[in-house]
Amino acid sequence: MLSLIKFELKKMLTRRVAVAANAGAIVMLVAVMALNVMQARAEGNIGEILSGPEAIAHRREVAEARAGELTPERVAADIARYQEIAYERLNPEELAEMSDAAAYEAVAEAYDEATRLELYDPYYITLLKPWAVRGLEPYQYAFRVTPEMALDFYGALAASLQDSLDEGMGGEWVYSPAERAFWTEKEAGVAEPIGYGWSGGWDNILDCTAFLVFAIFAACVTVTPLFASEYREGTDAVLLSSLNGRGRLVAAKLAAAALYATALFAAGAAIVCGVSLAFYGAGGADLAIQNYVLASPYNLTMAQAAALYIGIFYLVMLGMLALTLALSASTPSTLAIIVTDVVVLFVTGLLPSAGVGVLRHILTLLPMGLQSPFDIFAALFSYPVGPVVLDLIGMAALVYGALVAVGVPLALGRWCRHQVA
């Protein structure tokens, strides 16, 4: 059996198209992650523009200076401090009436560069997030936060979740009572107080995991000829009439495909994670996912969220692999299979869904729809399936798990029942 698997791996990986696809995917991932580091930008303490590792180091220094638990008392004290800075020379009511551009200009004229940078410190923006007003700068609405409101920071976070449920994705979705209970219970399970600090490496993994779609596509291209080439080259007649043609051989083909795809995906994930942790640091692994997106109702650490997100794309890879194998066992046309994979992997991401909640929920389950960590961990996508409510993570696992459960037996059955001319 092992020799058959090795033989199938050799056949797959020595084709020129496979070599080009695999090399291209690895080179693309290395290039993307290198650019990710080199194009990092930050504004220094005196307004200078920093780039590359220097920018990353500055951002880490700023975040680490604010590190610690966000207790209600700390939140209230720091919001009061922000209000003192913002309204020392400007009237808060007048700022609130201005457009965001006019308010920005007023602040730029009233304060020096260091003060302006402090007003845009991500730490303060995080603290004010539960009371944020869309389209306004933070100093335009910060004055509305009273000390009593600030002390109820976690109550405001819980209330903002209910507001999001009431809003229903901008009017696209009406949450059922079961869905509302699902999200309310999940948010109630978030540990308090939330920790704040630097988790840049894990943030970057979440931001860049979607690029693993290149490895997924390369895997699909590589396994496309697994059955189709036997039909096209006429070797199916010999193989199917052999002793192991409908048993060990097909099992070896499927095993070789799974082993190869897993190895390629692992290499791609190692590039994304390795570059992110090497340049952004591995610190903050135990910080809550709310450090990345405050509105998240999940009780996860940054490391857990990153591992879960990579796991979702691994399931996507397995599902796409199963689909490709089923198609390969059904047609000798490798071009038709590759076109199908391109449509499912990439083209579906271009389809408009604005204003149609059901369509948006469907398209978000496709590979390109899963490219946003915000959609995964904070957008409140839920799927009522009878009495059960699944979140986007659970529904994606169900869809791609079902694709594997259907695709692999279909590939096996189509090959074994193939009638040789």
N, C-alpha and C positions, 0 to 999 in steps of 0.2 A: 504493500500500500504506500509506504513511504517513498519508494522508488517512482511510483506513478505520480505522486504529488510533485516530486522534484522534476520529473519530466514535463508535467503540465506547467510548472513555474518557468522552466527554461523556455518552453514554447511561447508563453505569454510575454516574457520579458526580453526576448531577443528580437522581436519584431521592431522594425525601425520606427513605426508610429508609436509603439509603446515606449520605446527609449526616449523619443522626442517629447512625448506627453509627460513622462515621469520627470525627466530632467527639467523640462519647462516649468512644471509645478514647483519643484524644489527651488529653482532659480528665482521664480516669481515670488515665492514666500520670503526668501532671503532678501531680495531687493526691497520688497514692501516693508519688511521689518527694519532694514537698514535706513530706509527713508523715514520711517516712523521715528527713529531716534534722531536723525540728522535734521529733520524738519520741526522738531519740538521748539516751541517759542515761549518766552516769558518776558515780562517787563521787570527790570531790575529795580532796586531801591530808589534810584534817582531817575527812573524813567527810561534807562537805556534798554535796548532790545537784546535779549540774550537768546542764543540758539544752541541746539544740540545738547550734549551732556551737561554743558554749563547751565542751560535753561532748566533741565531736569533737576540738577542739584539745587538750584535756587528755589524751585517750587517745593522740593522736599524740605528745605530749610524753613520755608514759610509755614508749611503744614505742621512740621514737627514742633514749631514754636507754640502752636495752639493745641498740641496733643493733650488728651485727657477726656474724662467722662463728661458728657453734657448733662449735668444735674440741673434741675429747674432753677436752683439758686444761681448757678454759674450762667445759665442762659439769660436770666433776668438782669444780672449785673453787666454782662457783656453787651446786651441790647441797649441798656441805658448808656453804656460807654459809647456805643455807635451813635446814638442820638445826640450825645454831647458833641461828638466830632462833626457830625453832619450839619447840625443846626447852630453851630457857634456863630456863623456869619450869615446864614441864610434862613429865611422864614419858611417853615415846613409847609404851611398852607399855600403859600405862593408857589413853592416847588411842585406841590401836588396838582396845581392847575396848569402847569406848563406841559408841553409835549416832552417826550423823553429826550429829543435832540436839544431842545431849549434848556432843559434841566441840566443836561450834561455840560452844555456851554457855560451855564451859570456857575456850576461847581468848578469848572476849569478856571474860570476867572477869579473865583473867590478863594481858592485854596491852592497850596503848592503841590508839587508832584507827589511828594511822600504822602500827604493827606489824601489826595485823590486815589492813590493806590490802596490806601487803607480802607477807603469807602467801598472799594470793589474787591476787598479781600474775600476769597471763597468761604472763609470761616463765617464771616458776618452774613453773607448771602445764604448760607446754610441755616443759620439761626433764624433768619427772617422768612424762610421759605414757607412756613405754614400760613403766613399772612400776605404772601406775594400777590401782586395785582398784575395780570398779564398786560404787557405793553408799557409798564412803568419801570423806572430805575429803582433800586432798593431804597435810596434816600427819599424817594417820592411817597413811599407808603410806610416807612419805618416809624414815623411819628404817631401812627395810629395804634401802635403796640404799647399798651399800658403795662406798668409793672405787674399787675394782676394777671394780664393776658400772658405775659412772658413766663410767669411762674407756672402757668398751665400749658407749657410747651407741648407736652405729650398728649394732653387733651386736645390741643389745637391740631396736632398731627392726626389723631383719630377722627376729628371733625372734618379734616380735609379729605380723608378717605370717603366719608359719607357724602361730601359735596361732589366728589368725583363720580360716585355711584348715582347720585341724583342727576348729574350732568349727562351721564350715559354716553361717554365717548363723543361729546359734541353733538348729542342728539341722534347718533347712529344706532345706539343699542339701548334697549330697555332691560335692566337687570331684574330678574325674577326674585321673589322673596328668598328662594333657596340660594341664588347667587349672592345676594346681599349678605345673607347669613354666613356663607362660605368665606367671603372676603373680610367681613367684620371679625369672625373668629380667628382667621389667620393673622390679621393685624394685631389682635389682642394678645397673640402669642409672642410678639416681638419683645425681646429682653430689653429692660430699661435699667439704668440710663444707657443711651447709645454712646459708644466711644468715638472720638474724633482723632484723626491723625493722618499720617502719610501711608497710603497703600497703593502708590503709583504703579508698582509692578503688576499687581492684581487688577487694577483699573485697566491697565493697558492690555492685559490678556483678554478681558471682557470686550474691549474695543476692537481687538484684532482677530478674535477667534473666527469671525465670519469669513476671513480670507482662506480658511481651510476648505472652502468650496473649490478652490483650485486643485487641491489634492483629491477631493471627491470626484471631480471631473476626470482627472488623470486616471484614477482607478477604474472609472466606467469605460474610458477609452481602451484601457489595457485588457479588460476582460470581455470586451465586445466580441472578439473573434472566437471565444472559447468553444462555442458550439457552432456558430455561424460559419466559421472557416472550414469545419468538417463537411458541412453541406456543400459549400462552394467548391471545395477542392475534391469532392467525391470520396473522401476517406470515411464518410459516415457508414457506407455499405460494409466496409471491412470491420470497422469498430463495433457496429451493432451486431454483427454476426459472430464476433469473438466471444470467448467464454465469459469475460468480465465486462463486455461492452455496455451492458445495461445495469451493472452493479458497481463493482469496485472502481471502474473507470470514471463513471459519472460522479461518484462520491469523491474521487481524487480531484476531479475538475472543480467541484464546489469547494472543497477544502483548500485547494491551491488559491482560488479566487479570494476566499475569506482571509487566509493567512497573508497573502500579498497586500490586499487592501488595508488590513489592520496595520501592517508594517509601514506602509506609505503614510497612513493617517498619523501614526505615532511619530514618524519623522517630522511631518508637518507641524504637529502639536508641539514637539520638542523645540522646533525653531521659534514658534510664536512664544512659548513659555520661556525658553532659554534666553532669548534676546530681551524680553520684557523684564525678567527678574535680574538679568545681568546688568542692565543699564538703569532700570528704575528702582531696583532693590526688591528684596523679598519681605521687607517689613510690612506690618499691617495685615498679615494673613488672618489674624484673629479678630480684626475689626469687623463690625457688622456691615452687611450689604448696604445699609442706610448711609454709610460713609461714601458710597458711590452714587446712590440715588435715594434721597431722603424719603421719598414717597413710597418706597417698597414696603409691602406688607409681609415680607418673608423674614423668618428668623434664621438667617444664614450668615456665616462669616464670609469674608471676601474670598478666602481660599475655597470654601465650599461652593460658593456661587460660580467661581471660575471653573472648578472641576465639573460642576453640573452643566454649565454651558458647553464645555468641550464634549461632555457626554452626550448632549443633545445632538451635536453635529456628528458624533460617531454613529448614533442611531440613524441619522439622515444618510450617512455614507452606506450603512448596511442596507437600508431600504432602497437606495438608488442602485446598489450592487445587485440586489435581488431582482429589481425591475429590469436591469440590463441583462442579467442572465436569462430571465424569462423570455425577453425579446430575442436574445441570441439563439435560444433553443427553438424559436418559432419562425425565424426568417434567416436566409443566407445573406441578406443585405446589411453589411456593417454600417453603411452610410445612413440608412434609415434609422438604425439604432442610435447612432451618435446624434443625429438630428433630434430624435425624441429626447435624449438626455439633455441636450442643449436647451430645448424648449422648457423642460421641467425645471432644470437647474437655474437658468438665467432669464429666459424670455418672459416667464410668468411673473417675474419681479417687476416688469414694465407695465403690467396691466393696471389701469386705474381702478380704485375702489372707494374713493372719497364719497361719503354720503350714503353708502350702502353697507350697513353693518354686517349683514350675513356674508356678503362677498368679501369684506375685509377680514372677517374671521376665517374664511376658507383660505384666502390667499396668504394670510400670515402663517399658515401651516406649511406652506411650500418652502423650499430651501432658502430662497432669497427673502422670504417674509420673516425668517427667523434671524436675520442679520442684525437686528437691533436688540442689545441687552435691555434697553428700557422697556421694549415690548414684552420681553420675557419676564422681567422682575418688577415692573411697576405699572404697566399699562392696563392691568385688570382685565385681560382677555379671559373669558370663562365660557365653558361649553356645557350646558345642561344636557345630560344624557339620561333621560328618564328621571329617576329620583336622585341620581348622582350628578354632582357638579365637578367638572375637571378644569383645571387651569391650563394655560398654554403649554406648560411643561408636560403635564399629564396627557394632554390631547396629542401633542407631538409624539410622545413615546408610544401612545396607542396607535397612531396612524402609521408610523414607520415600523413599529413592531408587527402590525398587521401586514404591511407590505412585504416584510421578510417572511412572515408565516404563509403568505399566499404565493409570493414570487418564487421562492426556492422549490416548493413542491411542484409548481407549475413548470419550472425549468426541467426538473427531473422527469415529470410526466410527459412533457412534449418531446424530450429526447428519446425516452424509452419507447414511446408509441409512434415514433417517426417511421413512416413507411418508405423504404428505400426503393428507388425506381429500378 
